Amino acid sequence: MLNIKFDGVTYDLLPDGRLANTGDWNEEIAASFAEKDGITLTNNHWEIIHLMRDFYKEYNISPIRKLLINAIKDKYGEKKATNVYLASLFPGGVLIEGTRIAGLPLPMLDAELDDDERHNRAVKRTTKKHLDPGMCDHYVDKFDYDGKVFNVSPNGHLLDASQWNEGVATHMAVKENLELTDEHWEVINYIRKFYFEFGVTPMVKLLVKYMKEHFNQDKSREDYLYKLFPKGPARQGARIGGLPEPQGCID
């Protein structure tokens, strides 16, 4: 593994030059990384860097562009929430250069994750008990429906999202002892709307945050969502909604 030495301490790096451990980061290291890129960090840089780190701390993923723009707009206003402004700060790209200086992993859309990475993420979140189809309350490996075979991940998410339809969702829900009501569909449809707008499946904290902007307070509460989806509104809702498993913190 690559490494750098800073102030007498050796830090491991990933092949793309990022810190292997986000906890190793500090402002001095950030300034050193930025200097190598020809950037002198100003207060404007630090605003974005710390905002990205706060996002990562809360959701355990680096913010993709649209989510980052929204977070900047919420905290600093629309003038700073533009691609032009971010490019002026990080000419190498805020998602590539900016997150590297911030000591964070490269942000990835769900569609950008390769099969191995998807599988590894799923296995890390899956116990041996869950991998046993006979002991699991959702489909594992594959299932048959309407004369077709549907392949799924270890955690039951469709590998081919294009196969999804409402009939498939209802069939998957029955396996999980759920009878889908209008309230369930309201959440499922919102999760799918979020996915197709932002390119990632929302974990529960993001789901709640954005639902508060579109639904009344009662329907955006975590306890309401967990009542509908006892196995987790993000994990179970996305699974029945035919979407990839959420990245980062889930339920």
N, C-alpha and C positions, 0 to 999 in steps of 0.2 A: 504494500500500500504506500502511496505517496505521503510525504509529510513535509511540514515546514517547522522551523524553529523560530520562536518569537519570545524575546525577553528571557532566553534561557530555557524555555519550555517547548517541547516538541508536540505538534498537533498533527493528527492523521488527516489526510485529505482523500477525497474521492477522485477517480480518474479525471473528472471535469474541473478539478481544482476547488471543489467545495469542501467545507469542513465536514468530516465524517460524523462528528458529534455536535449537534446544534448547541449543546450546553457548554461547549468550549468557547463560544463566541463572546467577544467583548468589543467595545468601541475602538480600542487600539488596533485590534486585528482587522476590524472593518476598515479603518483608515488606511492600514497597510495594503489591504486588498484593493481599495479604491485607488491608491497612489500608483499601483502597478498598472491600473487601467487608465492612468492619466487624469484621475478625478480628484479634486480637492473637495472634501465633504463640507457642505454648508448647512445652515439650519434647515433649509428646504429639503436637502437630502435626508437629514436625520428624521424629519417628520415622516417621510415615506418609509424609511428603514424601520423605525420603531413601530409604525402602524402595521407593517407586514409581520414583524415579530409578534406583536400583540395578537394579530389574526391567527398566526401559527400556534401561539400559546393557548388560545381559546378552542381552536378547531382541530389542531394537530395536522393540518395540511397548509402548504403555502397557498396564498390566494391566486387563483387564475385571474386573467385580466379584468373580466367584467365584474367579478366580485371585488377586486382591488379598487376599481374605479368607483363602485358604489360606496365602499368603505371610506375612500378619500372624500367623496362628495358629502357623506354624512358628517365627517369630522372637520374638513377644511374648506368645504364649499365647491361649487361647480367650476370655478376658474382653475383650480388645481387638479380637477378630476378629468383631465384630457390626455390623450395619447401624446399630443404635441408637448405638453408640459413635462410629462414623464420622460419623453425622449431627450428633452433638453437637460435633464438631470442625469440620465443613464443612457448615453449614446449607444451602448451595446445592448440595450433592451432592459426594461425594468424587470421582466420575468427571468431573464438569463443573468444579466450582470447585477441587477439590483438585489435579487434574492441571494446571489453568491456573496455579495458584500455584506448582506444581512445575516449570513451564516445559515441560510435555510435551504431545504431541498428544492430542486427544480419543480415548479408547478406543472401538473399534468392534467389534461382533460381525460375523462374516462376512455375516450376513443383512442388516446395516445398510449395507453398502457398496453404492453404486449401480453400475449397469453401466459407467459411464464410469470410475469409480475402479478397478473390477476390471480393466477393459481396460488402463488406464494402468499399473497395477501389473504386469500380465502383460507388456506391451510393454517396460517398463524392464528386465525380467529375461530378455528374449528377443533373441537376435541374429538378423540377417537370415538366417543359415544355418538357424536353428531354424524360422523362419517359412516356409521352403520345404518343403512336404510331402514332396517327393521326396528330401530330404536329412535327414529327421528320423526318429528312432526311436520316436516316438509319434504319435498322430493329431493332425492340425492342421485346424482349421476344422470338419470333420465326418467321420463315418464311418457306414457302413451295417452293421447287424447284425440278424439275425432279422426281416428285412422292414421295419425301422424306420430312420429317420435320427436320428443323435445329433450334436448340435452341441456343439463344444468350444471352449475358449479357445485363444489362441496357444500356451499351454504344455500343451494337451491335457486340461484339466480339463472335466468335463461342465458345461454351462451350466444344465442342468436336473437337479439331483441326484435328483429323484424317479424318473428313468429308470433309475437304477442297480439292478442285481441281480447275483448271483454269476456268471451267464452273461456279462453285459456286462463284468464285471471280468476274467474269464478271457479273453475276446476281446481286451480292451485289453492284457492282459499278453502275449499271443502276439505282438502287434505290437511289444512291447518286448523280445522274446526271453526272456521269463520263463515258466517252468512253475510255476504256483502249487502249493506244498506246504502241508502243515498248518502249518508254521512261518510261511510267508507269510500265511496266513489269520489266524493268531493275532495278527500285527502289524496287519494290515488291520482286523480286527474291533476291536482296541484303539483304533486311530486313530479309527474311526467312533464308538466308545463315548465317547471324549474329546470329539469334536465335538458329539455330541448332549447331553452333560452341560454343557459350557462354552460352546458356541456359536461356537468358533473351531477351525480346524484347527491342530494343534500343529506348530510348527517342531521341528527335531530336538532342540535342547537341552531344550525342554519335554517332548517325547516321552520322552526318556531319563530325565529327572527323575521323571516320573510312572510310567513303566514299572518303575522300581526299587522302587516301593511295591507292585507287584502281581505281579512276576515275579522269578525268581531272578537272581542277578548275571550269569550267562552270557547270558541272554536280554535283558538291558537294557543290554548294552555296545554302544557305537557300532559297533565293528568287526563284531559279529554282525549288526546291523541293516543295515549297508552291504553285507555279504555277500549278504543276502537281496535288497536293493534297491540295486544299484550306482549308480543315478542319484540316490540320496538317499532315505533312509527317509521323510522328511517329504514331499518333492516327489513322488517316484514312488509311494510308498505311498498318499498322499492321492489322487493322480490315479487309480490303479487302484481305490481305495476309493470313487470317485465323489464326492469332496469338493472344496470350493474350494481354491485354492492357499493355502498358509500365508502369513500376514502376517509382516513383520519378517524376522529372520535365518532362513534356511531350512536349507540343508545345507552 
